[in-house]
Amino acid sequence: MAAAELANLDATAQAALVASGEISARELVDAAIDRIERLNPALNCVIFPRYERARAEAASVRGSASAPFAGAPFLMKDLIQTVAGEPFSWGWKPFKDAAMTARTTSYVAAKFRAAGLISVGQTTVPEWGVSLSTETAAWGATHNPWKHGHASGGSSGGAAAAVAARLVPIAHANDAGGSIRIPAAFCGLVGLKPSRGRTSLGPAHADFWHGLCEEGVVARSVRDTAAALDAVSGYMPGDPWMAPPPTRPFAATFADPPEKLRVGLMDRAPRFHPGLDAEAAAAVAKAGLLMASLGHRVEANYPSALDDSRINSAFGRVVAAGEARQAATAAEMLGRALTADDFDPWTWFLIERGRRVSAPDYLAACDWFNEFSRAVANWFAEGEFDLLVTPTTPTPAPRHGHFKVSANEKPGAAGARLNQMSVFTVPWNIAGLPAISLPLHMTAEGLPIGVQFVARYGREDLLLKAAAQLEAASPWSSLRPPMCA
């Protein structure tokens, strides 16, 4: 099989080649390493290579292996999930310089390995994961494979760049405000944020930012997304939330055509937002027409709670408080006090702001999360809606520097730009609902635009069925960025 043809296969297909004996896991891993060595200098998305360990792990994989992804090459994200004895940096120069290594293997990292995925390294992230573009003092800027000099997203920007460029077929990602879906949208991938409690952050964390964060992947196919969700799902001892288990594995049901659905369409920005780019508006309009052509009932309707500007203030308080707590942990790990010189101005602004958040103010934000969650749940229930369709982002991927604090502005101005870009993703972290971004539109300038689909709590199965139907009706597998193996 030609190298480019092999690189274009998804993880399910690559694992099937290993299971049939047509190719060995070592050959897949070696091919992925070759692609990384050729393309990563231009993309800058892969760090902490573990090539020899990966080769050794691949040597133990045999044909007919039962694990769903046995032998498929993979990349872990340099944030939250860890492997004991292996390095991490959080995209932060002090940790990189200190050569930090993990003490524990996280549950999700272990589940990826049990699914047969072989990690060949880690992917870049914004400093502490708090930006929507992966540009750091530690590692430099990660480029979007569709357009050099443009953001690949954040915080899973390195993962999205690597998968879109075919370095690996699938990569770890996590999402506390859009960090799976926004990179997927910017890079033309499938990105699913699961329901709250579907995945575990243990054993190091009970939750992250009051339940905002869930684990997952960025992928090029719906079937890889479904199988990966099966792999990482499930309650682990001590987890504070537990999503309802599916009646059947997601990988066994995603290809079943969905029943005729009632779909709400949000084709404009919330009232407090400056407004949609014309390409984003076109993307969601096209998705609505496609859903209608497939027999679904589509109407312009969405939860009125999305027009409430308190989304930003409540989310901001919880995130800032979380970063202040993380700063205390980092200081303990380094054995010294942290200063502004250790950080990007935006990260330091969040830490200082978080230190000023009082306990009553933090709890008030958590109470508002509950108010908002019940309001959107009531929209689905009372209107008998199955799905909500929105843009994933209000614009295509911006150029590098868009989210940075410029020399002549206060950090809050950069925060406003981040809030504007994540306006369609943050609400579902707050509400804990599952949401998926699909690559259903390309701009005239050749940049992908994602369309987001949101379902009721615990209904990832419905999202995946709808996504598979859309993938068949409007295939994206042939879309290849200019920087691509």
Protein Blocks (a to p, Z undefined) as FASTA:
>chain_A
ZZklmmmpcfklmmmmmmnopacfklmmmmmmmmmmmmmmmnopaghiafklmmmmmmmp
cghiabfkgoiacdddfehiacehiaceklpaklmmnopacfbdcfklmmmmmnopacfb
dcdddehhiacbdcdfklopaddfkbghiaebjfklmmmmmmmnomambdcdddfeopmm
mmmmmnopacddddehkaccbfkbmbeehhlaccddddfbfklmmmmmmmmgccdehiab
dcdddfbdfklmmmpccddddddddfbdcfkbgbdcfklmmmmmmmmmmmmmnopacddd
ddfklmpmklmmmmmmmmmmmmmmmmmmmmmmnopacdfklpcfklmmmmmmmmmpcfkl
mmmmmmmmmmmmmmmmmmmmmnopabdcddfbfbdcddehklpccfkbcfklmmmmmmmm
mmmmmmmmmnopacddddfbccfkopacdddddddehilmmmmmmmmmmmmmmccklpcc
fbdZZ
